[in-house]
Amino acid sequence: MKTRDFLKAGHWPTLLAAFFYFDMSFMVWILLGPLAVQIANDLQLDPAQKGLMVALPVLAGAFLRVVNGLLVDRLRPRLTGIIAQLVVIAGLLAFWYFGIHSYSQVLALGVILGVAGASFAVALPLASRWYPPRYQGVALGIAGAGNSGTVFAALFAPALAAAFGWNNVIGLAALPLMLALAVYLACAKDSPNQPAAKSFAEYAQVLRQPDAWWFMFYYAVTFGGFSGLASSLGFYFNSQYGLDPVTAGYCTAACVLAGSLVRPVGGALSDRFGGIRMLTGLYAVAVVALILASFGFGPLWLGLSILVVAMLALGMGNGAVFQLVPQRFHAEIGVMTGLVGMTGGVGGFYLASSLGFSKQITGSYQAGFLIFATLAALALAALTSVKRRWRTTWTAENGIAAARI
Protein backbone atom coordinates (compact mmCIF):
# COMPACT_ATOMS: atom_id res chain seq x y z
CA MET A 1 0.00 0.00 0.00
CA LYS A 2 1.31 3.43 -0.93
CA THR A 3 0.83 6.09 1.73
CA ARG A 4 0.24 8.77 -0.91
CA ASP A 5 -2.56 6.78 -2.50
CA PHE A 6 -4.14 6.11 0.88
CA LEU A 7 -4.12 9.80 1.83
CA LYS A 8 -5.75 10.72 -1.48
CA ALA A 9 -8.39 8.00 -1.17
CA GLY A 10 -10.22 9.55 1.77
CA HIS A 11 -10.26 12.55 4.12
CA TRP A 12 -7.34 12.40 6.54
CA PRO A 13 -8.47 15.28 8.84
CA THR A 14 -11.67 13.32 9.56
CA LEU A 15 -9.63 10.16 10.16
CA LEU A 16 -7.44 12.10 12.59
CA ALA A 17 -10.47 13.55 14.39
CA ALA A 18 -12.10 10.12 14.61
CA PHE A 19 -8.93 8.63 16.08
CA PHE A 20 -8.46 11.40 18.67
CA TYR A 21 -12.12 11.35 19.72
CA PHE A 22 -11.98 7.57 20.05
CA ASP A 23 -8.64 7.74 21.90
CA MET A 24 -9.75 10.20 24.58
CA SER A 25 -13.14 8.53 24.96
CA PHE A 26 -11.55 5.14 25.54
CA MET A 27 -9.19 6.68 28.08
CA VAL A 28 -12.24 7.76 30.08
CA TRP A 29 -14.25 4.61 29.38
CA ILE A 30 -12.02 2.30 31.44
CA LEU A 31 -11.12 4.93 34.06
CA LEU A 32 -12.64 2.91 36.90
CA GLY A 33 -10.27 0.03 36.16
CA PRO A 34 -7.02 1.86 37.01
CA LEU A 35 -8.76 3.54 39.96
CA ALA A 36 -10.33 0.31 41.20
CA VAL A 37 -7.82 -0.40 43.96
CA GLN A 38 -8.11 3.08 45.51
CA ILE A 39 -11.90 3.21 45.14
CA ALA A 40 -12.30 -0.29 46.58
CA ASN A 41 -10.15 0.59 49.59
CA ASP A 42 -12.15 3.74 50.34
CA LEU A 43 -15.59 2.16 49.82
CA GLN A 44 -14.69 -1.26 51.29
CA LEU A 45 -15.59 -3.30 48.21
CA ASP A 46 -15.18 -7.08 47.88
CA PRO A 47 -13.69 -8.76 44.76
CA ALA A 48 -17.09 -9.36 43.15
CA GLN A 49 -18.07 -5.70 43.62
CA LYS A 50 -14.74 -4.60 42.15
CA GLY A 51 -15.31 -6.83 39.15
CA LEU A 52 -18.81 -5.46 38.57
CA MET A 53 -17.63 -1.87 39.09
CA VAL A 54 -15.03 -2.06 36.32
CA ALA A 55 -17.28 -4.17 34.07
CA LEU A 56 -20.39 -1.94 34.16
CA PRO A 57 -18.97 0.83 31.92
CA VAL A 58 -18.09 -1.87 29.40
CA LEU A 59 -21.65 -3.24 29.45
CA ALA A 60 -23.23 0.22 29.29
CA GLY A 61 -20.97 1.13 26.38
CA ALA A 62 -21.99 -2.09 24.66
CA PHE A 63 -25.70 -1.32 24.58
CA LEU A 64 -25.21 2.38 23.92
CA ARG A 65 -23.25 1.45 20.80
CA VAL A 66 -26.49 0.19 19.29
CA VAL A 67 -28.12 3.53 20.11
CA ASN A 68 -25.22 5.37 18.51
CA GLY A 69 -25.38 3.08 15.49
CA LEU A 70 -29.01 4.11 14.98
CA LEU A 71 -28.23 7.80 15.51
CA VAL A 72 -25.30 7.67 13.08
CA ASP A 73 -27.65 6.63 10.28
CA ARG A 74 -30.21 9.31 11.17
CA LEU A 75 -28.20 12.27 12.47
CA ARG A 76 -24.94 11.32 10.68
CA PRO A 77 -21.71 10.51 12.52
CA ARG A 78 -20.42 14.03 13.14
CA LEU A 79 -23.47 15.33 15.03
CA THR A 80 -23.85 12.08 16.96
CA GLY A 81 -20.26 12.39 18.12
CA ILE A 82 -20.73 15.98 19.27
CA ILE A 83 -23.77 15.05 21.37
CA ALA A 84 -22.04 12.06 22.95
CA GLN A 85 -18.93 14.04 23.88
CA LEU A 86 -20.98 16.78 25.55
CA VAL A 87 -22.87 14.19 27.63
CA VAL A 88 -19.65 12.60 28.91
CA ILE A 89 -17.96 15.92 29.70
CA ALA A 90 -21.01 17.16 31.61
CA GLY A 91 -21.30 13.87 33.50
CA LEU A 92 -17.65 13.82 34.59
CA LEU A 93 -17.80 17.40 35.83
CA ALA A 94 -21.04 16.74 37.74
CA PHE A 95 -19.69 13.65 39.55
CA TRP A 96 -16.46 15.48 40.35
CA TYR A 97 -18.27 18.52 41.72
CA PHE A 98 -20.79 16.65 43.89
CA GLY A 99 -18.43 13.81 44.81
CA ILE A 100 -18.89 10.03 44.98
CA HIS A 101 -19.65 8.55 48.39
CA SER A 102 -21.20 5.13 47.75
CA TYR A 103 -20.97 2.04 45.58
CA SER A 104 -24.25 2.89 43.85
CA GLN A 105 -22.87 6.29 42.85
CA VAL A 106 -19.80 4.62 41.37
CA LEU A 107 -22.09 2.39 39.32
CA ALA A 108 -24.03 5.46 38.15
CA LEU A 109 -20.76 7.01 36.98
CA GLY A 110 -20.04 3.76 35.17
CA VAL A 111 -23.16 4.26 33.05
CA ILE A 112 -21.98 7.75 32.03
CA LEU A 113 -18.56 6.34 31.17
CA GLY A 114 -20.39 3.86 28.96
CA VAL A 115 -21.37 6.77 26.70
CA ALA A 116 -17.65 7.31 26.11
CA GLY A 117 -17.25 3.62 25.26
CA ALA A 118 -20.04 3.94 22.70
CA SER A 119 -17.78 6.31 20.72
CA PHE A 120 -16.74 3.20 18.79
CA ALA A 121 -20.04 3.23 16.89
CA VAL A 122 -19.44 6.85 15.83
CA ALA A 123 -15.72 7.04 15.09
CA LEU A 124 -15.55 3.97 12.87
CA PRO A 125 -18.44 4.86 10.50
CA LEU A 126 -17.20 8.46 10.42
CA ALA A 127 -13.85 7.24 9.09
CA SER A 128 -15.04 4.20 7.12
CA ARG A 129 -17.43 6.06 4.85
CA TRP A 130 -14.57 8.11 3.41
CA TYR A 131 -12.54 5.11 2.19
CA PRO A 132 -12.97 2.44 -0.53
CA PRO A 133 -13.01 -1.28 0.38
CA ARG A 134 -9.33 -1.87 -0.40
CA TYR A 135 -8.34 0.57 2.37
CA GLN A 136 -10.94 -0.41 4.98
CA GLY A 137 -8.51 -2.46 7.04
CA VAL A 138 -5.99 0.39 7.33
CA ALA A 139 -8.55 3.19 7.78
CA LEU A 140 -10.55 1.36 10.43
CA GLY A 141 -7.34 0.14 12.02
CA ILE A 142 -6.12 3.74 12.42
CA ALA A 143 -9.46 4.98 13.72
CA GLY A 144 -9.80 1.92 15.94
CA ALA A 145 -6.30 2.42 17.33
CA GLY A 146 -7.99 4.99 19.52
CA ASN A 147 -8.37 2.15 21.98
CA SER A 148 -4.79 3.12 22.88
CA GLY A 149 -6.43 5.72 25.11
CA THR A 150 -6.76 2.96 27.67
CA VAL A 151 -2.98 3.15 28.03
CA PHE A 152 -3.16 6.74 29.30
CA ALA A 153 -5.72 5.79 31.92
CA ALA A 154 -3.58 2.90 33.16
CA LEU A 155 -0.39 5.00 33.18
CA PHE A 156 -1.58 8.21 34.77
CA ALA A 157 -4.82 7.62 36.70
CA PRO A 158 -3.33 5.68 39.67
CA ALA A 159 -0.48 8.16 40.14
CA LEU A 160 -2.80 11.16 39.87
CA ALA A 161 -5.17 9.52 42.34
CA ALA A 162 -2.32 9.02 44.80
CA ALA A 163 -1.36 12.69 44.48
CA PHE A 164 -4.77 14.40 44.28
CA GLY A 165 -7.38 11.82 45.24
CA TRP A 166 -9.34 9.59 42.88
CA ASN A 167 -12.41 11.86 42.88
CA ASN A 168 -10.33 14.72 41.45
CA VAL A 169 -9.05 12.43 38.69
CA ILE A 170 -12.65 12.19 37.48
CA GLY A 171 -12.76 15.97 37.05
CA LEU A 172 -9.32 16.10 35.43
CA ALA A 173 -10.43 13.53 32.86
CA ALA A 174 -12.85 16.07 31.38
CA LEU A 175 -9.96 18.29 30.21
CA PRO A 176 -8.58 16.05 27.42
CA LEU A 177 -12.15 15.36 26.34
CA MET A 178 -12.67 19.09 25.83
CA LEU A 179 -9.54 19.22 23.65
CA ALA A 180 -10.78 16.23 21.64
CA LEU A 181 -14.12 17.95 21.12
CA ALA A 182 -12.37 21.08 19.82
CA VAL A 183 -10.34 19.00 17.31
CA TYR A 184 -13.48 17.14 16.30
CA LEU A 185 -15.41 20.34 15.64
CA ALA A 186 -12.55 21.72 13.55
CA CYS A 187 -11.61 18.63 11.51
CA ALA A 188 -14.41 16.07 11.31
CA LYS A 189 -16.68 16.05 8.27
CA ASP A 190 -19.37 13.64 7.14
CA SER A 191 -18.62 11.77 3.94
CA PRO A 192 -20.79 12.74 0.95
CA ASN A 193 -21.38 9.00 0.47
CA GLN A 194 -23.89 8.60 3.26
CA PRO A 195 -26.31 5.67 2.97
CA ALA A 196 -29.98 6.50 3.43
CA ALA A 197 -31.36 5.99 6.92
CA LYS A 198 -32.99 2.60 7.27
CA SER A 199 -36.23 1.67 8.98
CA PHE A 200 -36.22 -0.47 12.11
CA ALA A 201 -37.54 -3.34 10.00
CA GLU A 202 -34.44 -3.09 7.82
CA TYR A 203 -32.23 -3.19 10.88
CA ALA A 204 -34.04 -6.32 12.01
CA GLN A 205 -33.41 -7.74 8.55
CA VAL A 206 -29.66 -7.50 9.15
CA LEU A 207 -30.06 -9.71 12.21
CA ARG A 208 -31.75 -12.35 10.08
CA GLN A 209 -28.47 -12.87 8.25
CA PRO A 210 -26.23 -15.48 9.91
CA ASP A 211 -23.06 -13.58 8.97
CA ALA A 212 -24.11 -10.71 11.24
CA TRP A 213 -24.25 -13.05 14.22
CA TRP A 214 -20.89 -14.59 13.34
CA PHE A 215 -19.24 -11.17 13.30
CA MET A 216 -20.88 -10.29 16.60
CA PHE A 217 -19.52 -13.45 18.18
CA TYR A 218 -16.02 -13.01 16.74
CA TYR A 219 -15.77 -9.46 18.06
CA ALA A 220 -17.18 -10.49 21.44
CA VAL A 221 -14.04 -12.58 21.77
CA THR A 222 -11.41 -10.23 20.32
CA PHE A 223 -12.62 -6.88 21.63
CA GLY A 224 -14.28 -8.47 24.65
CA GLY A 225 -10.96 -9.97 25.64
CA PHE A 226 -9.11 -6.70 25.06
CA SER A 227 -11.55 -4.42 26.90
CA GLY A 228 -12.22 -6.91 29.69
CA LEU A 229 -8.53 -7.29 30.44
CA ALA A 230 -7.87 -3.56 30.09
CA SER A 231 -10.55 -2.91 32.72
CA SER A 232 -9.58 -5.60 35.20
CA LEU A 233 -5.80 -6.09 35.03
CA GLY A 234 -5.24 -3.27 37.54
CA PHE A 235 -6.89 -5.14 40.38
CA TYR A 236 -5.59 -8.47 39.00
CA PHE A 237 -1.94 -7.39 39.32
CA ASN A 238 -2.66 -5.86 42.73
CA SER A 239 -4.26 -9.03 44.07
CA GLN A 240 -2.27 -11.72 42.24
CA TYR A 241 1.21 -10.22 42.64
CA GLY A 242 0.76 -7.81 45.56
CA LEU A 243 1.66 -4.73 43.50
CA ASP A 244 0.76 -1.24 44.66
CA PRO A 245 -1.84 0.62 42.53
CA VAL A 246 0.73 2.68 40.60
CA THR A 247 2.94 -0.30 39.71
CA ALA A 248 -0.12 -2.37 38.81
CA GLY A 249 -1.13 0.49 36.53
CA TYR A 250 2.23 0.39 34.76
CA CYS A 251 1.90 -3.37 34.17
CA THR A 252 -1.64 -2.88 32.88
CA ALA A 253 -0.43 -0.11 30.59
CA ALA A 254 2.20 -2.42 29.09
CA CYS A 255 -0.48 -4.99 28.22
CA VAL A 256 -2.93 -2.44 26.89
CA LEU A 257 -0.27 -0.63 24.85
CA ALA A 258 0.62 -3.89 23.13
CA GLY A 259 -2.99 -4.67 22.27
CA SER A 260 -3.97 -1.22 21.12
CA LEU A 261 -0.98 -0.34 18.93
CA VAL A 262 -1.25 -3.50 16.84
CA ARG A 263 -4.89 -2.99 15.85
CA PRO A 264 -3.88 -1.09 12.65
CA VAL A 265 -1.28 -3.80 12.02
CA GLY A 266 -4.00 -6.42 12.19
CA GLY A 267 -6.09 -4.45 9.72
CA ALA A 268 -3.18 -3.84 7.33
CA LEU A 269 -2.05 -7.47 7.38
CA SER A 270 -5.64 -8.54 6.78
CA ASP A 271 -5.78 -6.25 3.74
CA ARG A 272 -2.69 -8.02 2.43
CA PHE A 273 -3.22 -11.66 3.46
CA GLY A 274 -6.95 -11.83 4.17
CA GLY A 275 -8.93 -11.29 7.36
CA ILE A 276 -9.94 -14.93 7.68
CA ARG A 277 -6.36 -16.17 7.58
CA MET A 278 -5.28 -13.57 10.14
CA LEU A 279 -8.14 -14.30 12.53
CA THR A 280 -7.48 -18.03 12.41
CA GLY A 281 -3.91 -17.64 13.63
CA LEU A 282 -4.76 -14.94 16.16
CA TYR A 283 -7.54 -16.94 17.82
CA ALA A 284 -5.16 -19.89 18.19
CA VAL A 285 -2.56 -17.70 19.91
CA ALA A 286 -5.19 -16.14 22.19
CA VAL A 287 -6.46 -19.56 23.30
CA VAL A 288 -2.99 -20.72 24.33
CA ALA A 289 -2.11 -17.43 26.06
CA LEU A 290 -5.37 -17.28 28.05
CA ILE A 291 -4.96 -20.87 29.22
CA LEU A 292 -1.42 -20.16 30.37
CA ALA A 293 -2.54 -16.92 32.07
CA SER A 294 -5.15 -18.87 34.05
CA PHE A 295 -2.40 -20.64 36.02
CA GLY A 296 -1.13 -17.33 37.44
CA PHE A 297 2.58 -18.16 37.11
CA GLY A 298 4.65 -16.98 40.09
CA PRO A 299 7.23 -14.67 38.48
CA LEU A 300 5.71 -11.34 37.53
CA TRP A 301 7.77 -11.07 34.34
CA LEU A 302 6.41 -14.38 33.05
CA GLY A 303 2.78 -13.62 33.87
CA LEU A 304 3.12 -10.16 32.34
CA SER A 305 4.71 -11.58 29.18
CA ILE A 306 1.89 -14.08 28.71
CA LEU A 307 -0.76 -11.38 29.10
CA VAL A 308 1.09 -9.13 26.64
CA VAL A 309 0.98 -11.95 24.07
CA ALA A 310 -2.74 -12.42 24.72
CA MET A 311 -3.38 -8.71 24.23
CA LEU A 312 -1.31 -8.65 21.03
CA ALA A 313 -3.44 -11.44 19.56
CA LEU A 314 -6.72 -9.88 20.67
CA GLY A 315 -5.72 -6.39 19.52
CA MET A 316 -4.71 -7.56 16.05
CA GLY A 317 -7.91 -9.61 15.96
CA ASN A 318 -9.94 -6.43 16.42
CA GLY A 319 -8.39 -4.99 13.28
CA ALA A 320 -8.92 -8.23 11.36
CA VAL A 321 -12.63 -8.43 12.22
CA PHE A 322 -13.21 -4.91 10.99
CA GLN A 323 -11.33 -5.54 7.80
CA LEU A 324 -14.05 -8.08 7.00
CA VAL A 325 -17.21 -6.35 8.30
CA PRO A 326 -17.32 -3.48 5.73
CA GLN A 327 -16.78 -5.94 2.89
CA ARG A 328 -19.80 -8.01 3.83
CA PHE A 329 -22.05 -5.19 5.13
CA HIS A 330 -20.87 -2.09 3.29
CA ALA A 331 -24.29 -0.44 3.09
CA GLU A 332 -25.16 -1.36 6.67
CA ILE A 333 -21.83 -0.37 8.22
CA GLY A 334 -23.49 2.02 10.71
CA VAL A 335 -25.84 -0.51 12.26
CA MET A 336 -23.30 -3.32 11.99
CA THR A 337 -20.70 -1.24 13.81
CA GLY A 338 -23.23 -0.71 16.57
CA LEU A 339 -24.26 -4.37 16.76
CA VAL A 340 -20.76 -5.80 16.50
CA GLY A 341 -19.45 -3.21 18.94
CA MET A 342 -22.27 -4.05 21.35
CA THR A 343 -21.32 -7.70 21.52
CA GLY A 344 -17.68 -6.74 21.88
CA GLY A 345 -18.65 -4.78 24.96
CA VAL A 346 -20.77 -7.65 26.28
CA GLY A 347 -17.74 -9.92 25.95
CA GLY A 348 -15.65 -7.39 27.89
CA PHE A 349 -18.30 -7.14 30.62
CA TYR A 350 -18.39 -10.91 30.93
CA LEU A 351 -14.61 -11.27 31.22
CA ALA A 352 -14.11 -8.43 33.70
CA SER A 353 -17.02 -9.43 35.95
CA SER A 354 -16.24 -13.17 35.74
CA LEU A 355 -12.67 -12.56 36.93
CA GLY A 356 -14.06 -10.77 39.98
CA PHE A 357 -16.66 -13.43 40.70
CA SER A 358 -14.10 -16.20 40.12
CA LYS A 359 -11.81 -14.63 42.71
CA GLN A 360 -14.71 -14.13 45.14
CA ILE A 361 -16.03 -17.70 44.86
CA THR A 362 -12.92 -19.82 44.32
CA GLY A 363 -10.12 -17.60 45.60
CA SER A 364 -8.49 -17.73 42.16
CA TYR A 365 -8.87 -16.01 38.76
CA GLN A 366 -8.35 -19.29 36.88
CA ALA A 367 -11.99 -20.11 36.09
CA GLY A 368 -12.58 -16.67 34.53
CA PHE A 369 -9.59 -17.03 32.21
CA LEU A 370 -10.38 -20.62 31.25
CA ILE A 371 -13.99 -19.95 30.31
CA PHE A 372 -12.95 -17.09 28.06
CA ALA A 373 -10.24 -19.26 26.50
CA THR A 374 -13.00 -21.75 25.69
CA LEU A 375 -14.97 -18.98 23.94
CA ALA A 376 -11.90 -18.13 21.86
CA ALA A 377 -11.56 -21.80 20.88
CA LEU A 378 -15.23 -21.88 19.85
CA ALA A 379 -14.67 -18.76 17.72
CA LEU A 380 -11.76 -20.48 16.01
CA ALA A 381 -13.90 -23.54 15.25
CA ALA A 382 -16.77 -21.38 13.99
CA LEU A 383 -14.49 -19.38 11.69
CA THR A 384 -13.13 -22.59 10.22
CA SER A 385 -16.68 -23.74 9.47
CA VAL A 386 -17.72 -20.59 7.54
CA LYS A 387 -14.53 -19.50 5.80
CA ARG A 388 -15.10 -21.54 2.63
CA ARG A 389 -18.62 -20.14 2.17
CA TRP A 390 -17.42 -16.58 2.75
CA ARG A 391 -14.65 -16.89 0.20
CA THR A 392 -16.91 -18.36 -2.46
CA THR A 393 -20.14 -16.37 -2.00
CA TRP A 394 -19.08 -12.80 -1.29
CA THR A 395 -19.41 -10.82 -4.50
CA ALA A 396 -17.49 -8.02 -6.16
CA GLU A 397 -20.27 -5.59 -5.32
CA ASN A 398 -18.99 -2.21 -4.05
CA GLY A 399 -15.45 -3.09 -5.05
CA ILE A 400 -15.09 -6.02 -2.65
CA ALA A 401 -13.04 -7.94 -5.21
CA ALA A 402 -10.19 -5.45 -4.66
CA ALA A 403 -9.85 -6.50 -1.01
CA ARG A 404 -8.59 -9.77 0.49
CA ILE A 405 -11.03 -12.03 2.33
Residue pairs with C-beta under 8 A, 6 or more apart in sequence:
1 135
1 138
1 268
1 271
1 272
6 135
6 138
6 139
9 131
9 132
9 135
10 127
10 130
10 131
10 135
10 139
11 130
11 189
11 191
13 187
13 188
13 189
14 126
14 127
14 130
14 187
14 188
14 189
14 191
15 127
15 130
15 139
15 142
15 143
16 183
16 187
17 126
17 183
17 184
17 186
17 187
17 188
18 122
18 123
18 124
18 126
18 127
18 143
18 146
18 188
19 123
19 127
19 142
19 143
19 145
19 146
20 146
20 180
20 183
20 184
21 81
21 85
21 119
21 122
21 123
21 146
21 180
21 181
21 183
21 184
21 188
22 119
22 120
22 123
22 124
22 143
22 144
22 146
22 147
22 149
23 145
23 146
23 147
23 148
23 149
23 180
24 146
24 149
24 176
24 177
24 179
24 180
25 84
25 85
25 88
25 116
25 117
25 119
25 123
25 146
25 149
25 177
25 180
26 116
26 117
26 119
26 146
26 147
26 148
26 149
26 150
27 149
27 150
27 152
27 153
27 173
27 176
28 88
28 92
28 113
28 116
28 149
28 153
28 173
28 177
29 57
29 58
29 61
29 113
29 114
29 116
29 117
29 119
29 149
29 150
30 54
30 57
30 58
30 113
30 150
30 153
30 154
30 227
30 230
30 231
31 57
31 113
31 153
31 157
31 169
31 170
31 173
32 39
32 53
32 54
32 56
32 57
32 106
32 109
32 110
32 113
32 231
33 54
33 153
33 154
33 230
33 231
33 232
33 233
33 234
33 235
33 252
33 352
34 153
34 154
34 157
34 158
34 234
34 245
34 249
34 252
35 157
35 158
35 161
35 166
35 169
35 234
36 50
36 53
36 54
36 232
36 234
36 235
37 158
37 234
37 235
37 238
37 245
37 248
38 158
38 161
38 162
38 166
38 245
39 45
39 53
39 106
39 166
40 49
40 50
40 53
40 235
42 166
43 102
43 103
43 106
45 53
45 103
46 360
47 235
47 239
47 356
47 357
47 359
47 360
48 356
48 357
48 359
48 360
49 103
49 356
50 235
50 356
51 232
51 235
51 352
51 353
51 354
51 355
51 356
51 357
51 359
51 360
52 107
52 353
52 356
53 103
53 106
53 107
53 110
54 231
54 232
54 234
54 235
54 352
54 356
55 228
55 231
55 232
55 348
55 349
55 350
55 351
55 352
55 353
55 356
56 107
56 110
56 111
56 114
56 349
57 110
57 111
57 113
57 114
57 116
57 117
57 231
58 114
58 117
58 227
58 228
58 231
58 345
58 348
58 349
58 352
59 114
59 345
59 346
59 348
59 349
60 110
60 111
60 113
60 114
60 115
60 117
61 113
61 114
61 115
61 116
61 117
61 118
61 120
61 345
62 114
62 117
62 341
62 342
62 343
62 344
62 345
62 346
62 348
62 349
63 114
63 342
63 345
64 114
64 115
64 117
64 118
64 121
65 117
65 118
65 120
65 121
65 337
65 338
65 339
65 341
65 342
65 345
66 121
66 338
66 339
66 342
67 118
67 338
68 80
68 84
68 118
68 119
68 120
68 121
68 122
68 338
69 121
69 125
69 334
69 335
69 336
69 337
69 338
69 339
69 341
70 203
70 334
70 335
70 338
71 80
71 83
72 80
72 121
72 122
72 125
72 126
72 334
72 337
72 338
73 195
73 197
73 198
73 334
73 335
74 197
75 83
76 190
76 194
77 122
77 123
77 125
77 126
77 129
77 188
77 190
77 334
78 126
78 184
78 188
78 189
78 190
80 122
81 119
81 122
81 123
81 126
81 184
81 188
82 181
82 184
82 185
84 115
84 116
84 118
84 119
84 122
85 119
85 177
85 180
85 181
85 184
86 181
87 112
87 115
88 112
88 113
88 115
88 116
88 177
89 174
89 177
89 178
89 181
91 109
91 112
91 113
91 115
92 112
92 170
92 171
92 173
92 174
92 177
93 171
93 174
95 105
95 108
95 109
95 112
95 170
96 167
96 168
96 170
96 171
96 174
97 171
99 167
100 106
100 109
100 167
100 170
109 170
116 177
117 227
117 345
118 341
119 146
120 144
120 337
120 341
120 344
121 334
121 337
121 338
121 341
123 143
123 144
123 146
124 140
124 143
124 144
124 322
124 333
124 337
124 341
125 333
125 334
125 337
126 143
126 188
126 190
126 191
127 139
127 140
127 142
127 143
128 136
128 139
128 140
128 143
128 326
128 333
128 337
129 190
129 191
129 193
129 194
129 333
130 139
130 191
130 193
131 139
132 399
132 402
133 326
133 327
133 330
133 398
133 399
133 400
133 402
133 403
134 271
134 399
134 402
134 403
135 271
136 267
136 271
136 322
136 323
136 326
136 327
136 403
137 266
137 267
137 268
137 269
137 270
137 271
137 275
137 319
137 320
137 322
137 323
137 403
138 264
138 267
138 268
138 271
139 267
140 267
140 319
140 322
140 323
140 326
141 263
141 264
141 265
141 266
141 267
141 268
141 319
141 322
141 323
142 264
142 267
144 263
144 264
144 267
144 318
144 319
144 322
145 260
145 261
145 263
145 264
147 226
147 227
147 230
147 259
147 260
147 263
147 315
147 318
148 256
148 257
148 260
148 261
149 260
150 227
150 230
150 256
150 260
151 253
151 256
151 257
151 260
152 176
154 230
154 233
154 234
154 249
154 250
154 252
154 253
154 256
155 249
155 250
155 253
157 166
157 169
157 249
158 234
158 245
158 246
158 248
158 249
159 246
159 249
160 168
160 169
160 172
161 169
161 245
162 245
162 246
164 172
195 331
195 332
195 333
195 334
198 332
198 335
203 335
206 212
206 329
206 332
206 335
206 336
206 339
207 213
207 339
211 328
211 329
211 386
211 390
212 329
212 336
212 339
214 382
214 383
214 386
215 321
215 324
215 325
215 328
215 329
215 336
215 340
216 339
216 340
216 342
216 343
217 343
217 379
217 382
218 279
218 317
218 321
218 379
218 382
218 383
219 318
219 321
219 340
219 341
219 343
219 344
219 347
220 343
220 344
220 346
220 347
220 375
221 283
221 286
221 314
221 317
221 347
221 372
221 375
221 376
221 379
222 279
222 282
222 286
222 314
222 315
222 317
222 318
222 320
222 321
222 344
223 314
223 318
223 321
223 341
223 344
223 345
223 347
223 348
224 343
224 344
224 345
224 346
224 347
224 348
224 349
224 350
224 351
224 372
225 286
225 290
225 310
225 314
225 347
225 348
225 351
225 372
225 376
226 259
226 260
226 311
226 314
226 315
226 318
226 348
227 344
227 345
227 347
227 348
227 352
228 347
228 348
228 349
228 350
228 351
228 352
228 355
228 372
229 255
229 256
229 259
229 307
229 310
229 311
229 314
229 351
229 352
230 252
230 255
230 256
230 259
230 348
231 348
231 352
232 351
232 352
232 355
232 356
233 248
233 251
233 252
233 255
233 256
233 307
234 245
234 248
234 249
234 252
235 248
235 356
236 248
236 355
236 365
237 243
237 247
237 248
237 251
237 252
238 244
238 245
238 248
239 359
240 296
240 303
240 365
241 248
241 300
241 303
243 251
243 300
251 300
251 304
254 304
254 308
255 304
255 307
255 308
255 310
255 311
256 311
258 308
258 311
258 312
258 315
259 311
259 312
259 314
259 315
260 315
261 315
262 312
262 315
262 316
262 319
263 315
263 316
263 318
263 319
264 319
265 316
265 319
266 278
266 282
266 315
266 316
266 317
266 318
266 319
266 320
266 323
267 319
267 320
267 322
267 323
268 319
269 278
269 316
269 319
269 320
270 278
270 279
270 319
270 320
270 323
270 324
270 404
271 323
271 403
271 404
272 404
273 404
274 404
274 405
275 320
275 321
275 323
275 324
275 404
275 405
276 324
276 383
276 387
276 390
276 391
276 405
278 316
278 317
278 320
278 323
279 317
279 320
279 321
279 324
279 383
280 380
280 383
280 384
280 387
282 313
282 314
282 316
282 317
282 320
283 313
283 317
283 376
283 377
283 379
283 380
283 383
284 380
285 309
285 310
285 312
285 313
286 310
286 313
286 314
286 317
286 373
286 376
287 373
287 376
287 377
287 380
289 306
289 307
289 309
289 310
289 313
290 310
290 369
290 370
290 372
290 373
290 376
291 369
291 370
291 373
292 306
293 303
293 306
293 307
293 310
293 369
294 365
294 366
294 367
294 368
294 369
294 370
294 373
295 366
296 303
296 364
296 365
296 366
297 303
297 306
318 344
321 340
322 340
323 403
324 390
324 405
325 333
325 336
325 337
325 340
326 333
327 394
327 400
327 403
327 405
328 390
328 394
329 336
330 397
330 398
330 400
331 398
347 375
350 372
351 368
351 372
354 367
354 368
354 371
354 372
355 365
355 368
355 369
356 368
357 368
358 364
358 365
358 366
358 367
358 368
359 365
359 368
361 367
390 405
391 405
394 400
394 405
395 401
